[in-house]
Amino acid sequence: MTTTPTTIRAWAAQEAAKPVVPFSYDPGPLGSEEVEIRVEHSGLCHSDLSMIDNEWGFSGYPVVGGHEVVGSVVALGANAKGLKLGQKVGLGWMSQSCQACKACLGGQPQLCRAGVPTIVGHHGGFAERVRAHWLWVAPIPAGLDSAKAGPLLCGGLTVFSPFLNFDIKPTHRVGVVGIGGLGHLALKFARAWGCEVTAFTSSDAKRDEALKLGAHRVVSSVDAKSMKEVAGRLDLVLVTVNAMLNWKALMGTLAPNGRLHVVGVLPAPMEVESFALIGGQRSVSGSPTGSRQDIDTMLDFAARHGIEPQTEHFPMARINDALDHLRAGKARYRVVLDADFA
């Protein structure tokens, strides 16, 4: 087993909706199956902001966010498998799972009820180093820019895993609601997958950009005429926003056996009419992140097709500026913090 300095320096929220501050902690001895990563880049996801600001109501302070980590392996437990010192790796939403429950044994460890998210009850990657079980530490393919790869590990995986889970084919027609941190990656993945891609946006200002990102067609989600033009057409509609929508109109865009799939955390319950489901044998579903196998598949696919997030970079010392930038809705489209610990 290798060892590193005990104390880890980080940036932590000590209470809700307050600036994060320098913070140090002792993680204790490295577990036999743990990996320690020297953080080089850490994406700033809206989930980090939700935990820092306690938007979900279960934050336990101090909160060290950061679950889109890219860095190098600096320590390995005696029983850590498949990795080596100095290797470029990534860590996403999950840092541990039990590997014994039905979900884990069934190939869906991201659904493990005993799983430990990287930033919930665990200190994340807004730090000089971070630890995780080896299973959740994924090698970064050589074809990816490590400075930009971080957001793929959460945002990218979140929109990619439905293509695997629901057997989406290149002949399918896919809609993406929202051209933001998740949506811009969904457009790129759907286009590279071979699908006919429709982007839904409430902002005409994003029309040209949506086309550049991979959409074949852009539809105004607030224009009834535009919505009717794609009625009954789409096999999968990915909802990537954190806002309430015209669910009746969106359900109306689904083809028979179509699926409305939610990956954004909505602020209120959805209203869906049962006839819209029954009449066309349609579905409404949601998903969190993906399995480790999904992560590897997504990273390989991104490397093969040259898919990377559109990023803005801040030194980690300016983390509060980065958080305010995200709070204000100004991120285009993913923020990455570049580690700058001396």
Secondary structure, DSSP 8 states (H G I E B T S, - for coil): -----S-EEEEEBSSTTS--EEEEE---S--TTEEEEEEEEEEE-HHHHHHHTTTTS---SSB----SEEEEEEEE-TT--S--TT-EEEE-SEEE--SSSHHHHTT-GGG-TT-EETTSSS--SSBSEEEEEGGGEEE--TTS-HHHHGGGGTHHHHHHHHHHHTT--TTSEEEEE--STTHHHHHHHHHHHT-EEEEEES-GGGHHHHHHHT-SEEEETT-HHHHHTTTT-EEEEEE--SS---HHHHHTTEEEEEEEEE-S--SS-----HHHHHHHT-EEEE-----HHHHHHHHHHHHHHT----EEEEEGGGHHHHHHHHHTT--SSEEEEE----
